[in-house]
Amino acid sequence: MDIKVGDKIIMKKPHPCGDNRFTVLRIGMDFKLRCMGCGHEIMAPRSKIEKRIKSIIV
C-alpha cells in the first residue's frame, strides 16, 4: 500500500466520536493517526491499519 505522511484515509470502522476520516502522522512498523473529527491521536500496528483502510484521499 502506498501511504505517505499527510495523506487522509477513510477507515471501514469509525472512531468512537463517529468520524471515520484520519490523517497519517507517522508510518513505519506502527501508524500514528489523528482523527479528523475530534483530534485524538492513536497508534496501531501497520498490519491492523492496512486491513481497515477503505480508501485514501491524497
N, C-alpha and C positions, 0 to 999 in steps of 0.2 A: 504494500500500500504506500502511495506517495503522499505523505502528510508532512507539512512543514510547520515551523513555529509561526504563529499568527493566523493560521487557517481557522475558519469557522466550520464546525462539524455539527451534524444533526444526528442524535443518537436514537436508537429504537425505543428505549425506555426513558421517560422523563425523569428529571431531578425531582426530589420531593416538593420543590417550590412550584412545579408544574411546567417548567420550560425544558425543552429537550435540545436547546442550542448551546454549544460550548465553544470557547476559544482555546486553542492549543498554546500553552505557555512554555512547555518543555517536552522534548522527546528523548528517548533512549530506552533503557530497559523498562522504565516506568514513564507514563504520560502524566503531565500535570495539566489539568484543565480548569478553566474558570467558567462557571455557569453565567450565561448572559442575562438570566432573569434576576438572580439575587446576588451575584458576585462571589459566591462561595467557591473556594478553590479545593480541588480534590486531586489525589494522586492514586493511580491504579496501574497494575501491570499491563504492559503493551498487548499481550495476548487477549486479555479481557476486553480492552478498549477496541481493538481491531474487530472483534466479533460483533460488538454492539453498534458500530457505526452504520448509519443508514445512508448518509450522503455527505459530501464535502463541498462547502461553499468557499471558493478561492477568493 
